[in-house]
Amino acid sequence: MAILEHTLGILLHPDSEWKAIRNERHSFLQVFLSHVPFLALIPPLATYYGVTQVGWVIGDGERVWLTSESALSLCAATYVAFLVGVYVLGEFINWMAKTYGVKDGEEKRHYEGTALAVYITVPVFLVGIFGVYPDLWLNAIVTVIAGCYSVYLVYEGIPILMNIPKERAFMYATSVVTVGLVMMVVVRVGSVIVWSIGIGPVYVT
């Protein structure tokens, strides 16, 4: 299986790309390991450069930077969180499949749920490149745009991948989006807890 196969297609022509993905029979490890470990590197690497070399301004204050050690630990934790998040989201999609009447065999459904989780996160990972310039508003705007496109991919992809009627697929997709939002909240809360116990950023003085 080619590394990062379907990545460009899912952005430019998602309908035909979802059909191509459905017709494949790759294992869980193939679809996960050929995409997520590479794409998930983009935001941490870009952010590491941004917060250690470019820096950012808080309000009307002076430009600040993180130390290399602090940035490395925070970016490494972010990378691990991305890997775990995509895996967990894929498992939720697989688990919910039976609830929404997906009739395919267990092995096939496992691939499709994982594939959905992998490809809907592509836009979010790609815009992580904007982390090289860690401006709050710029990164917030591009992340919201990428998130909206990911939601679109969920609603577009589920009826094709799971081969279920659009009415049922709409409810399925809504459940997937809800789970994704809950996971985002959990990650945010986890970040606050980590910072509160003293593993937060260390600024260059």
N, C-alpha and C positions, 0 to 999 in steps of 0.2 A: 504493500500500500504506500503510495507516494506521501511524503511528508507534506502536511498542510494542504492536502487535496481538498477541493471544494471551497476553500477559504474565500477566494475571489468570487467564485460563482454565487455563493450564498449572499453576497453583497449586491451583485449586479443583476442576477436573474434568479431570485430565490425559488420561484415555482418549479422551474425545470431542474434546479439543483436538488430540491427536496425529493423529487421523483427519482433522480439518479442515486441519491443516498439511500432511498428506500429499497432500491433494487440490488443493493450490495448486501453481502453476507459476511461482514467482518466481525471479529470477536470484540468483546468489550475492551481488551487491552489494546488492540489495533487502533480502534477509533479514538480512544482516550489518549494513549501515549503518542500518537502521531500528530496531535494538535496541542493539547492543553499545556504540556511542559514547555513548549516553545512560545506559544502565544502569551502565556501567563508571565513570561519573563519581561515582556515589553514594559508594562507599567512600573515594576520595581526598578528595572535598570534605568529607565528614563527619569524616574523620580529621584533615584540615588544621585544621578548627575545634576539634576535640577537643584536639589536641596544642599548639595555640597559645593557646587561650582557656580551656579547662577544666583541662588538665594532668592528671598522674597521679602516684601515689605508688609508689615502689619500696621494697618491704619496709616497714621502720619509719622510712624517711627522710622528708624533706620533699617537698612537691609540686613537680614540675618541669614545665617547658614547653620547647618547641622555639622557636627563632627563626623568624620568618616566612620568611626566605630558605631556611633549612635544610628546613623543613616543605614549602615549595613545591617544591623540587627533588626531595625524596623522594616526594611525592605525584604529581608529574608522571611520575617514573620508574615508579611503581606503575601509573598509568593506561596508559602505553605497554605495560607488561608484560601487563596485562589484555587489551588489544586483540590483541597478538601471540599470547597464550596461547589465546584463543578461536579465532583463525584457524588456528593450528597444530593444535589439537585437532580442528577440523572437517576439516582435510586428512588427518589420520590416520584418522578415521572413513571418509572417502571412499576412502582407499587400501586399508583393510581390507575394504571391501565385497565386492570380487571374491573374496577368500579365503573368505568365508562364504556364497558362493553367491547374492549379490544379482544378479538377472538384468536389472534395468532398464538403460536407456540411460545413457551416461556423463554427459550433461547433467543428467538427472533425479536421478541418484544424488548428483551434486555438490551439488545444492540440498538434498537430504535430510540428507546428512552435516553440512553447514554448519548447517542448521536445528536438528539435534540438539544440536550444540555450543553454539549460541546459547541455546536454551531451557533446557538443563540447568544453565546457569550463572546463570539468573535468580534462584534462591533465594540464592545466595552473594552476588550483587551487592546484592540488596535488604537483606539483614541488615547490609550495610556501613554502614547508617545508624546503627548502634550505635557507630560510631567517634566520634560526637560526645561520647561519654563513654568515654575510652580506658582502661577498667578491663580488666586482663589476663584475669581469669576470666570476666567477662561476655562479652567479645568471643570468647573461646575457646569458651564454651558455645554461643552462638548460631551460630558458624561451624561447629561440629561438627553441630548440628542441621540447618543449611542443607545441609551437605555430604552428610549421610545422605539428605535428601530429593532431592538431585541424583542420588545413586546410584540411588534408587528410580525417578526419571524415566528414567534410562538403561535400566534393565531393562524398564520399562513401555513406553518409546517405540520401541526398536529393532525389536521384532517388528511393530509397526504401521507405522512409517515405511518400513522396508526390505521389508516383506511377506515374511517368511521364517518357518519353523516356530519355535515357542518353544524347542525343544531347541537348535537352531542359534543362535537369537537370544541364548540364555543365554551361550554361549561368546563370541559377538560382544560382548555387553554387558560381560562380564568383562574382555575385552581392552581395551575403551574405558576402563573404570574403572582398569585397571592403568596405561594410558598417562597418564590424568589424575593419578594419584598420583605417577608418575615426574616429570611436569611440575612438580608442586608441590615436589618435592624439589629439582629443578633451580633453581626460582625461589628457594627458601630458601638454597641454596648460593651462588647468584649474589648474594643480598643480603649474605651474610657476606663474600664477596669484596669487594664494593663498600665495605662498612664498613671492612674491613681495610686498604684502600688510601687511607683518609682521606676518603671521601665519605660518612661517616656523619652522624648527627645532631649539631647544635650547640645546646646548651642555653642558655636565658636565664640570665644570671648577675646 
